Amino acid sequence: MKKPMPERWPSSLGPVICVVGARPNFMKMAPILRAFAAHQPSIPTLLVHTGQHYDRDMNDKLFEDLRLPHPDINLDVGSGSHAVQTAEVMRRFEPVVDEKKPSCVLVVGDVNSTLACTLVAVKKGIPVVHVEAGLRSYDRAMPEEINRVLTDQVADLLYTTERSATDNLAREGIGEERIRFVGNVMIDSLLSNRELARSPAACLQAAGIDPALVQTAQGFGVVTMHRPSNVDHADVLASLLGVLREIAQSLPLVFALHPRTKGNIERFSLGHLIDPKRMIMLPPQGYLEMLGLMANARIVLTDSGGLQEETTALGIPCLTLRENTERPITVDQGTNTMVGRDFAAIRFHAAEVLAGRGKSGRLPEYWDGRSSQRIAADLAAWLIERHSPN
């Protein structure tokens, strides 16, 4: 029998250290922190930002857009190779754990900070809680896949976004007593912020671009590309820009241009493939700007994992420019179609959307905006039960 929830949080329990490191983490952590504060009793937290995200101006804007409190501790790690960045996060995070004596360390997603802080905690006997556990692309060439697999192996409590994740974890020998299906906290953020989203016209005006370029009868599409497999090789990037230029002749495309992609377009001298009247290049966008662009788009073409989920929640057709996905529910139930670098498939599915035959999908189970509350209730009970005397 579970112990009743006390009126006040036990003084013997340290704070929950909540770790963020890069942009996708912010969207997941914001609703979790709000749910922890609203829980009765409130769950004490300590927000640690590893500083893995390198754009400080965009970093501050994301915190503001998401109503995310400023971090209690910033490790200021910065960019580097995977090995250097992971090692530096571990080196700087260990003294925080030693000093703050947390009841657990909560990590989200699959970035280097997720794995690095997990390793520090588990080696010190601190329970690890992983939100968004069990997602698998089964592509070990992706650094994120390595981070996901290793984090899940040693985490004490695993919160999943879709039921297939439980099957993935079971195949890896993880017992069901460690797994909780709670839904998708990314969708909590989307639903709570949708009314605050910026209009596409405002996004273009802020960049000094005439909104009339996308105010067409056909509407507009949104493009994001940042993965090395798509943008780090001149021939691949040229081919992708070429097919996107073709699509843009029928549907203007708004690119939220990742610095990596922008740099490689310049480095490979591919600017001639961009039609400035039909392919609108914007700088990296804030969360509310991207939400407004996606919610009003006819189609999204992307290699982002998070955008696959967000377009499903918004009901916007999505073409994913990858050979695999760790979020199969967006394909099976949502609006996502995997096209990889099959240029015939990209053309075909884009034409289907323009003809009104785009994938509609449905909202998956527990993508209802209450996943964070489910996590707060379960984690509070788990921690109190774990630390209570027999």
N, C-alpha and C positions, 0 to 999 in steps of 0.2 A: 504494500500500500504506500502511495506517495505521501510524503509529509505535507501538511498544509503550508501554504505560502505565508511567511511572516509579514507583519505590518511594516517592519523596517528591515533593510538589507543587513545581514549579519556582519558585525564589525570584524569578525575573524576572516572574512573573505576579502581578498584584495580586489583591485579593479580588473575589469576585462580590458586588456590591451587590444585595441583595434588598429590594424595595420593597413595603410594605403601607400601605394608607391607610384602608380601611373594612372592616366586618365580613366580607364575602365573601372578601376577600383573605386573612384570617387562616386560614381553613379550607384554603385552597389552599397557603399558604406553609409551614404546619407540617410536613407530610410531606416537602416538598422539602428543608427544612433538615435534617431527620433523615437523609434519603438522602444529602445532601452530606457530612454528618459521618461516615456509615458507609462511604462510598465509599473504596476503596483506590487511591491515597492520598486522604485526606480533602480536600475542596474548601473552601478558606478563604472565609468569608462575612462580610458586614457587613449587619446587618438595620437598615434605615431605615424608621421609621414616620413618615409625613407628618403624622399627627394629624388627618386628615380626619374620622375617626369622632369624634363630639362627646360621647358618653356615657362619661365616664372610668371610672365604676364598672363598667359593662358591658364596656368595653374591657379592664380588668384581669382580669375574670372569664373572658373569652374566651381570653386568653393562658394563664391557668391551666388551663382546661378542655382546651385543645388541646396542652398541654405545649410551648407556644411560648416560646422564650427571650425575656426582656425585650429591647426594641430597643437596639442599640448607639447609635443616634441617633434622637431624636424631634424633628421639625421644628415641632410644635405649631401647625399651620396653622389648625385650627378650621374652622367652617362659614363660608359666604358664598355669593354667587352663583357660577355656574359659571365666569365669567370671573375673578372675584376669587380664587376658590379655586385655579384652575389657575395663574394668574399668581403667586400667593404660594408655591405648591409649587415652581414653577420658580425663583423668586428665592432660596428657602432651600435648594434642593437643589444648585444650581450650586456653591457653595463646598465642599460635601461631595465632589462629583466631583473638583474641583480638588485637594483635599487628599489624598484616599484613592487616587486613580489606579487605579480598578478595572480588572480584565481585561474585565468586561462589566457591564451593568446588567440585572437580571432583574425583569420586571414580570409581574403576573398580572391576569387579568380585564379589566374595562372601566370602572373608576371614573376620576374626574378625575385622581387621582394617577398612574394608569397612563400616561395620555397626557402629563401634565406632565413626569414624570421621563424618559419616552422622548424628548421633544423636547430636553430639556437634554442628554442623553447623545449623541444622534445629531448635534447641532450641534457637539459637541466631539470627534467622531470615535470615541466609545466604542461598541463593539458593544452592541446591544439584543437581549435574548432575551424573547420573549413567550409565556407559558404560557397556554393556553386561546385560542389564535389561531383565526381563521377562522369564528367563530360570527357569524351574521347573522340579524337579524329582518327586514331590508329595510324598516325603519321609521325614516326619518331624523328623525322627530319625537322619537325617544328619544335623549337625550344620550349614553347608553351606546353606541348604534350609531355615533355620530360618533367616540367614543373608540376603539372597536374597529377601525373602518376605517382611521383615520389611524395608529394604532399599528402595524397590520399592514403598512402601506405602507412604513414606514421601518425596521422591525425586521430584524435580520440573520438571526435564527433563530426559527422559528415552530413551537411544539409544539401539536398539535391533539388534541381529545378525541374526535372522531368523523370518519369518512372523508369525510363530505359537506363538511367544512370545507376540505379540499384543493380540492374543486371550486369552492367560493366564492372561495378565494384565486386560483385559476387564472383565473377570470373577471375578476379585478381585475389581472391581469398579473403576478402574483407567481410566480416560477419554483419548480419542485418541489425544486430543490437547497436551498432555504431552509426547506423544510417537513419536519417529522417527526411522524408519527402515533404518539402514545405512550399515549393513554388519558386518563382523567379523574382528576386529583389530588384533586378534591373527594371522590371515592369512596374514595381512599386514607384520608382522614381519617375518613370514616364507618365503614369496616370496622375501622379500628384503635381506634375509640372506642365501638363499639356495645355492648360488654360493660360499659362505664363509664356508659352512659346512665342518667339519673335516671328514676325511675318517675313516671307521671302523678300518682299520689297524693301523692308528695313535692312535685311542682311546685305542686299546689293547696294543700297544707298550708302551704307556704312563703309563699303569698299570703293565708293566712287563710281559705281556702275549703274547705268540706266535700267531701272526695273522693267521697262518696256521690252527688254530683250527676252524676258521669260513670260511676259504676259501675252501669250499667244493662244490661239484657239485650241492647239494641241496640248497646252500646258507645258511642263518641263520635267526633265529627269534629274536625278542627283547621282553623282559619281564620287566614290572614295577609293583610293588604292594606296597601299603602303607596304604590303608584304614584300620582302626581298625577292621571292620567287617571281613576282610580277614586275617589280620596278628596278631591280639591280642589274638586269641584263639588257643591253641596248636593243637586241633583236626582238625580245619579248615585249618590252615597253613600247617599241615602235609599232609592233603589230596590234597591241591593245589600243593604242592611241588611234591607229588607222581605222579599226572597226568602230570605235566610239565616234570618230569624225563622220563615218557613214551614217550612224544612227542619228547624229546631231542634225543632219540635213532634214530629217523628218520631225525631230523633237529636240529643242534646245536643251543642252546639258549643263548643269551647274556642278562644277568640281570644287569640293572642299579640299584644297591641295595640301597634302602632307609635305613637310619640309624635305623629307627623303625623296619623295617623288619629284618635287619641284627641282631639287638639286640635280637629280639624274636626268631630267628633261634638258636642263642646261648643259650638263656634262657630256651627254650624248648628242647634243645639237639636234634635238627633236622638235624644237619650237615651230618648225614649218608645218608640223602635222596638226597643229591647233588652229581651228577656225575661230578667230576672236569674236565673231558675231553669233556663233552658234554654240561655242564651247566657252562658258564663262568661268574664268579661274578666280576663285576666292581664296584668301588666306585661311589658315586653320580657324574653324568656327567654334564658338562656345557651345555649351550643351543646349541652351534654349534656342540658339540660332539653328543648330542642326535639327533639333526637334521640329522647328517650324518649317524648315526646308523639306524634311522627309514627310511630314504630315500633309503637305500640299503637293507632293510630287506625283507624277503618273507612274514612275518606276524608279527604283534605286538599283544601281550597279555598284558592287562593293566586294572587297575581300576581307571586310571586318566581321568578326564573330558577333559583337554586340549589335551591329546594325541588322543582322539576320533576325535577331530576336525583336528588335524595336519595330521593324517593318511588319513582322507578323502581328504584333500588338496593334499596330496602326491600320492593318488591312491593306498595306501598299505592296504591290508585286516587287519582289527582290530577285535579282540575278546575281548569284555569288560566283565571283571570278576565282574559284579555287576548285581543286580536284576532290576535296573532302570537306566534311564539316563535323565539328564536335557537338553540334546542336541539331541532330537529325529531326527533332520534333518540329523545327521550323519548315522542314521539307514535307514530312509526313502529314502534319496538321495545319501548317501555316502557309505563308505566301512565298516561301523561298524556293527557288529552282537553282540547282547546281549546274553551272555551265563551264566551269574551269576556263581553259583557253581554247575551247572549241568555238571558233569564230562563226561557223555556220549556225551553231546553237544560240549564240549571243544574238545574231541577226534575227533568227526565227522567233525567239521568245520576245524580243523587243517589238517586233512587228505584231505579234499576238496581243501584246498589251495595247499598242496603238489602235488595234482593231477592236478593242473592247473585250478581248478574251483572256485578259490577264488572270493569274491565279488569285483566288479570293481567300481561301483558307478559313480557319476558325481559331478562336482564342483557346490555347491549351489549358488543361486542368491546373487550377491554383495560380494562374496568371491573373489574379484578381485584385492586386494592389494590397494584399494583406499578408504577404510572405514574411515581411519583417516582424509583424506582430506574432506570427507563429514561431519564429525563431526566438524572440524575446521570451515568450512563455515557456518554451521547451528548455532553453538554456538556463533560465533562472531556476526552474525545478531541478534540472540536472546538477547544477552547481551546488544548490542547497542540499540536495540528497547526498551528493558526493562528499561534502565537507561536514555534514552533521554527524555528531557522535552517535554511536549505535544505541 
